[in-house]
Amino acid sequence: MKIHLDKSLPGGNIAVPSSKSYTIRGLIAAAQANGQSHIISPLIADDTLATRQVLSGLGININTDTGSESWEITGNTFKAPSGNLFCRESAATLRFMSAVCARLPFECHLLAGHSLMRRPMLPLIQALHQLGIEIETRGNTTVINGQVITRSKVSLPGNISSQYVSALMLMAPACTHGLEIHLATPPASLPYLKMTKQTLGSFGIKVHSSIDWQEISIPPQPYLPARYRVEGDWSSASSFLALGAIAAPVFISNLDTDSFQADRIMIKFLAEMGAEIESGQNWVKVNPKPLSGINADLTHSIDLLPALAVAAACAKGQSILSGVRQARIKESNRIRAVSQGLSAMGINIIEEDDRLIIEGGQPKGAEIDSFGDHRIAMAFGILGSVVGETHISDAECVTKTYPDFWKNLESLGGKVTQDV
């Protein structure tokens, strides 16, 4: 699907969807708890439905009859799957469930979607090998021969993806002797490890971590059933936060300003650029002001790259977005996708190994390739609405995390039409 955006000045009130990261973590924790848990206000999108589908394929009963407001999970009813378990394009589902399946006493086949096949799994596979697990990748399938895990020490790099570490944390309580996880390098996206620890705590799991988070210890212990409420998603909000900074005031509800989510830092970056930020209990308002360039380190908030780059393109002066190397192994090579998109819109941009240098200017409409990446589509959807005459390919990819994105943009006054 291709979207056409005419020039407009979108602004107004919007409620962002629930957090993908917290929904997936909560589902997997609830699935391992004895008894019934409730996930309150889950995100309903491709990635979370992938996790739900995989867990159902493993025998976990997830009752969704209560509607979108609550899912009821009866945990610890795992059984050998009757077929392949499809993870769609969800890296979190594939990585987290690879670890969970490793501690189940049967063979599992996890299938990856087309773009997910390109994303690295080796550090997690090597970590599971250290624990005595037979796991290998065959084309688009990860084959896991699970077993009771008696080894308790594992080491892996921390600077490639926090998801490998979170995967081990989610499986650790069910290991015979728990797990002691050593990170050979400082962790990237550290807030995501804190989110995993917070979720585990909600289900009664005690986690011990060193100050630098390179040593994590989780004793063997049972998951306890819980009522787990999912907060709003700062990653999904980031494009609309950028919109408020470059176009018209935007009031966003369902955002916890005390959240552990890494991408909460977006409002700090926008404030440093000159935007006016107001906030209260569960809401943020961004008012446009003349923006200046920024030096921003995105090491721990890599998903902000597209949205912050869009704001930088409209700012006066140069912006340097550093710590972005790992953006190359997301749903697309986001460094390349952002560079190509902004260049097509007339913005001077220099692409380096670990940073983007953006000279702010006056973007113009262009043909934008989203590369099937939801965050690229959303960020350029915002910019395209402001400058007009913009077409975005594969615009349906937003269903990965934010199915109502285009509808919400229209509700703010964006002129969005589907090309035929």
C-alpha positions, 0 to 999 in steps of 0.5 A, a space after each residue: 500500500 502506498 500513502 499520499 500526503 498533502 500539505 497540512 498543519 496537523 495538531 490536536 489531541 491523541 492517545 498513543 497505543 500501549 507499549 509493545 515491549 511491555 505487552 510482550 514481556 508481560 505475556 511471556 511472564 504470565 505464560 510461565 506463572 502457575 495460575 491465571 494472570 491478566 494483561 490489562 490494556 495490551 497492545 493489539 498489533 502484529 508483534 504482540 499477536 505473534 507472541 500470543 500466537 506462539 504461546 498458544 501454539 505451545 499450549 498456553 490458554 489465552 482468553 481474549 473474550 474479554 475484549 481489547 482491555 484485558 487478556 486472561 492467561 492460564 500459565 505453565 500449561 506448556 506442551 509440545 507444539 503440533 507444528 511450526 511457530 510463526 514469529 512474523 516479523 517480531 524480533 522480540 518474539 523470536 529471541 525471547 521465545 527461543 530462550 523460553 523454548 530452550 528450557 522446555 523438554 521438547 523440540 520447537 521450530 520458530 519461523 521468522 518472517 522475511 525481514 526478520 531472517 536478516 536480523 542477527 541471532 548468533 549471540 543468543 544461539 551461542 549463549 544457549 549453547 553454553 547452557 547445553 542447548 541444541 539450537 540452530 538456524 535452518 533458513 528461516 527456521 530456528 530449531 530448538 531441542 529444549 531440556 531441563 537447564 542445569 548449567 547456571 553461568 553464561 556470557 555474551 556481548 551486551 552491545 549488540 542487542 539488549 533482547 538477547 539479555 532480556 531473553 535469558 532473563 525471562 528464562 532464568 527463573 525456570 532454570 534448575 540453578 537460576 542464571 548468572 549472566 555476564 555481559 562482556 561489553 557494556 549493555 546497549 539499550 540499558 533501559 530495556 533491561 530495566 523494563 525486563 527486570 520491572 516486568 519480572 518483579 511484577 510476577 514475583 521474580 527477584 533480579 540482582 544486577 550490578 551497577 553497570 548491569 554487566 552482571 545479572 543474577 536471577 535465582 531459581 524461583 516460581 513466576 507468580 500470577 499477576 494483574 499486569 497493566 501495560 502503559 503507553 508506548 513512548 516509541 510509538 509516540 515519538 513521531 507525534 512528539 516530533 510533529 508537535 515540535 515542527 508543526 502545531 501543538 500536539 497533546 498526547 495522553 497515555 504516556 507515563 513520564 516516569 516510565 523506564 522506557 528508553 524513548 521517554 528521552 525524546 521530550 528531553 531532546 526536543 526541549 534541548 532543540 527549543 520545543 516547548 514541553 508541558 507534562 502532567 499525570 499521564 500526558 505530554 504536550 509539545 508546542 512548536 518553537 524554532 528548533 536548533 540543531 542537537 548533538 544526541 547520543 542514541 546508544 540507549 534509545 536507538 528506535 528514536 533515530 527516524 523521528 529525531 532525524 525528522 525533527 533535525 531536518 526542520 531545525 536550524 543548523 547541524 545535528 549529530 545523532 550518534 550511537 546509531 550503529 545498531 540501527 543498521 540491524 533493525 527492520 531495515 538499515 535505518 541509517 541508510 533509510 533515513 539518509 535516503 529519505 531525507 536526501 530525497 527531500 532535499 536535506 544534506 545528510 552525511 552517513 557515517 558508521 555510528 552517526 548521522 550528521 544532518 544539516 537542517 533546512 526546508 524539506 520538500 515532498 518526495 517519494 519515500 521508500 519505507 523499506 517495510 519498516 514501521 518506524 521509517 513509515 511513521 517518521 516520514 509520514 509526519 514530515 510528509 504531512 507537514 511539507 506535502 506532496 509525499 508518497 510513502 511505500 509499504 505504508 501498511 507496515 505500521 501494523 507491526 506496532 501501531 495499526 491506527 497510525 494513519 487514522 490517528 494522523 488524519 484525526 489530527 488534520 493530516 491529509 492522508 490518501 491511499 494511492 491506487 
